[in-house]
Amino acid sequence: IAIVTRNRASSLKRLLWSLAKQTRVPLEVMVIDNGSTDRTKEVTLSFKNLLPIRYYHEPRIGIPFARNRALKEARGEILAFLDDDCEASSMWVEEILKAHMLYPKAAAIQGGSSIINPKSILGAIAEKNKSLWYRKNLQKDNKLLILDTMNVSFKKKIIDKFSLSFSSELSQHGNGEDTDMANQLLALGADIIFYPAAHIFYWSRTTLWGFLRQSFNTGKSNLYQRYKWGMPFGYHTWSAKPQIFLSKNPFRAHLLRTVDHWGGKAGRIGKIFENILIFYDHSRLQKRSLPPSMTLKNSFLHAPKV
C-alpha cells in the first residue's frame, strides 16, 4: 500500500488506523512524505507496532514524483494507492486481493468510494461529479476508461514490464497523473476493472476556494491530456485545440481550462468559447515546438499489447 501525503498529519492518522483494523494485514504500508512540515513523520512511525510501515521522504514536490517513488520502492506483486484524506473499509485489502484473483489479466483494479461529508453542498456536488465521471467511462464487463489513484491497485509486473510511470509534467499542470496512467495502460491494450467492493471513504473539499481550485486544476489537466494524447481514451467531451493550451494569454487559457472540467452542457459552451477565441486571435497564436515528452503518445500507441 502506498500513501502520498503532505502536511495532513491528522487525516493520515485516521487512514492508518483504518489500515490497522483490516481483516487481512497488508505486506507493507509505504508513506511517501512529499515535503511535510507538520508531524507526518512522527505520526507514521507511531504505527510501527501496528503495521508493516515504511517511511520515505520525497524532496521533489509534486504528486507524480511521490507516486513514482512508491513504484520504485514497492516490494509486493500488487501495489495499491490510497489518498491521505481517505479511510479504508475493514475488508478493503481482502477485497483487493480477491479482485485481482477474479481478474488475473487486469492491469489495474479501481475500487469504489463514498463521501464522508455528503451533507455539505460542496460534498454533494463532488459526489455527483464523481458518480457521473465513473458512469460515463464504464464499459461492458466492468471495464473502465479511467482510473482514480484515490483507490486503485496495480499489478506491479505490468508496471515494471513496460517501465510505466506517472507523468512528472502533471505536477506543473494541476493534477491528472492518474488519467495519464490510465491512457498509458489502455494504449497497451491493458484492462482497468471497476470493483466497488474494494471500498473506501473520503473527505471532500470543505471550502469554496478549495473546491474551485481543485476544479480548475482538473480542467487544466484535462486540457493537457487532450494535447498530449490527441483524443484521450478516458474523455468524450469537446476536444480543445493545442494552440489554446499553448497561448500566452492567461485569460483565454485559464477560461477554457476551467470550463473544460464540467463536460456536458458546459463542454458545449466550452466549444463555443473555443471557436470564438480561435477566430478572434488566430493571427496572434504563438506556434511553439512540442516538448519532447509529447512524442510519448506515438511510442505508446504502437506498443505491443499486454
Solvent accessible surface area in square Angstrom, and as a share of the most:
residue,aa,sasa,rsa
1,I,16,0.08
2,A,0,0.00
3,I,0,0.00
4,V,16,0.09
5,T,2,0.01
6,R,116,0.42
7,N,66,0.34
8,R,92,0.34
9,A,11,0.09
10,S,81,0.52
11,S,12,0.08
12,L,0,0.00
13,K,93,0.39
14,R,101,0.37
15,L,0,0.00
16,L,0,0.00
17,W,110,0.39
18,S,16,0.10
19,L,2,0.01
20,A,34,0.26
21,K,140,0.59
22,Q,18,0.08
23,T,83,0.49
24,R,128,0.47
25,V,108,0.62
26,P,12,0.07
27,L,129,0.64
28,E,13,0.06
29,V,0,0.00
30,M,0,0.00
31,V,0,0.00
32,I,0,0.00
33,D,4,0.02
34,N,5,0.03
35,G,16,0.15
36,S,24,0.15
37,T,122,0.71
38,D,62,0.32
39,R,134,0.49
40,T,1,0.00
41,K,108,0.46
42,E,101,0.45
43,V,6,0.03
44,T,0,0.00
45,L,72,0.36
46,S,75,0.49
47,F,4,0.02
48,K,126,0.53
49,N,150,0.77
50,L,95,0.47
51,L,9,0.04
52,P,53,0.33
53,I,15,0.08
54,R,41,0.15
55,Y,49,0.19
56,Y,34,0.13
57,H,94,0.42
58,E,4,0.02
59,P,90,0.56
60,R,132,0.48
61,I,91,0.46
62,G,12,0.12
63,I,78,0.39
64,P,3,0.02
65,F,44,0.18
66,A,0,0.00
67,R,10,0.04
68,N,35,0.18
69,R,57,0.21
70,A,0,0.00
71,L,15,0.07
72,K,160,0.68
73,E,38,0.17
74,A,15,0.12
75,R,173,0.63
76,G,15,0.14
77,E,149,0.67
78,I,50,0.25
79,L,3,0.01
80,A,5,0.04
81,F,0,0.00
82,L,0,0.00
83,D,35,0.18
84,D,7,0.04
85,D,21,0.11
86,C,1,0.00
87,E,45,0.20
88,A,9,0.07
89,S,27,0.17
90,S,62,0.40
91,M,83,0.37
92,W,0,0.00
93,V,12,0.07
94,E,57,0.25
95,E,20,0.09
96,I,11,0.05
97,L,53,0.26
98,K,86,0.37
99,A,0,0.00
100,H,9,0.04
101,M,154,0.69
102,L,108,0.54
103,Y,64,0.24
104,P,88,0.55
105,K,174,0.74
106,A,3,0.02
107,A,1,0.01
108,A,0,0.00
109,I,2,0.01
110,Q,1,0.00
111,G,2,0.02
112,G,4,0.03
113,S,25,0.16
114,S,34,0.22
115,I,14,0.07
116,I,56,0.28
117,N,26,0.13
118,P,67,0.42
119,K,198,0.84
120,S,45,0.29
121,I,139,0.70
122,L,27,0.13
123,G,0,0.00
124,A,52,0.40
125,I,69,0.35
126,A,22,0.17
127,E,57,0.25
128,K,116,0.49
129,N,46,0.24
130,K,33,0.14
131,S,46,0.30
132,L,82,0.41
133,W,53,0.18
134,Y,24,0.09
135,R,153,0.56
136,K,85,0.36
137,N,0,0.00
138,L,70,0.35
139,Q,85,0.38
140,K,171,0.72
141,D,108,0.56
142,N,68,0.35
143,K,76,0.32
144,L,2,0.01
145,L,33,0.17
146,I,0,0.00
147,L,0,0.00
148,D,16,0.08
149,T,3,0.02
150,M,24,0.11
151,N,3,0.02
152,V,1,0.01
153,S,1,0.00
154,F,1,0.00
155,K,20,0.08
156,K,22,0.09
157,K,143,0.61
158,I,11,0.06
159,I,5,0.02
160,D,82,0.43
161,K,142,0.60
162,F,39,0.16
163,S,97,0.62
164,L,9,0.04
165,S,53,0.34
166,F,2,0.01
167,S,14,0.09
168,S,47,0.31
169,E,38,0.17
170,L,1,0.00
171,S,41,0.27
172,Q,131,0.58
173,H,36,0.16
174,G,28,0.27
175,N,43,0.22
176,G,9,0.09
177,E,8,0.03
178,D,19,0.10
179,T,7,0.04
180,D,0,0.00
181,M,0,0.00
182,A,1,0.00
183,N,0,0.00
184,Q,8,0.03
185,L,0,0.00
186,L,32,0.16
187,A,7,0.06
188,L,2,0.01
189,G,41,0.40
190,A,6,0.05
191,D,42,0.22
192,I,1,0.00
193,I,5,0.03
194,F,36,0.15
195,Y,30,0.12
196,P,69,0.43
197,A,54,0.42
198,A,1,0.00
199,H,45,0.20
200,I,0,0.00
201,F,80,0.33
202,Y,10,0.04
203,W,88,0.31
204,S,12,0.07
205,R,77,0.28
206,T,101,0.59
207,T,80,0.46
208,L,111,0.55
209,W,180,0.63
210,G,16,0.16
211,F,17,0.07
212,L,87,0.43
213,R,144,0.53
214,Q,70,0.31
215,S,7,0.05
216,F,50,0.21
217,N,35,0.18
218,T,31,0.18
219,G,0,0.00
220,K,37,0.16
221,S,2,0.01
222,N,9,0.04
223,L,2,0.01
224,Y,1,0.00
225,Q,0,0.00
226,R,10,0.04
227,Y,20,0.08
228,K,2,0.01
229,W,14,0.05
230,G,31,0.29
231,M,119,0.53
232,P,4,0.02
233,F,68,0.29
234,G,0,0.00
235,Y,16,0.06
236,H,110,0.49
237,T,30,0.18
238,W,20,0.07
239,S,42,0.27
240,A,9,0.07
241,K,72,0.30
242,P,58,0.37
243,Q,69,0.31
244,I,0,0.00
245,F,15,0.06
246,L,29,0.15
247,S,12,0.08
248,K,139,0.59
249,N,55,0.28
250,P,85,0.53
251,F,139,0.58
252,R,18,0.07
253,A,3,0.02
254,H,82,0.37
255,L,45,0.22
256,L,0,0.00
257,R,26,0.10
258,T,50,0.29
259,V,26,0.15
260,D,3,0.01
261,H,39,0.17
262,W,98,0.34
263,G,11,0.10
264,G,48,0.46
265,K,155,0.66
266,A,26,0.20
267,G,2,0.02
268,R,150,0.55
269,I,87,0.44
270,G,0,0.00
271,K,72,0.31
272,I,104,0.53
273,F,75,0.31
274,E,0,0.00
275,N,75,0.39
276,I,97,0.49
277,L,23,0.12
278,I,27,0.13
279,F,181,0.75
280,Y,153,0.58
281,D,3,0.01
282,H,121,0.54
283,S,107,0.69
284,R,143,0.52
285,L,24,0.12
286,Q,85,0.38
287,K,200,0.85
288,R,113,0.41
289,S,104,0.67
290,L,100,0.50
291,P,53,0.33
292,P,120,0.75
293,S,27,0.18
294,M,10,0.05
295,T,78,0.45
296,L,75,0.37
297,K,57,0.24
298,N,80,0.41
299,S,68,0.44
300,F,28,0.12
301,L,86,0.43
302,H,155,0.69
303,A,23,0.18
304,P,95,0.60
305,K,148,0.63
306,V,71,0.41
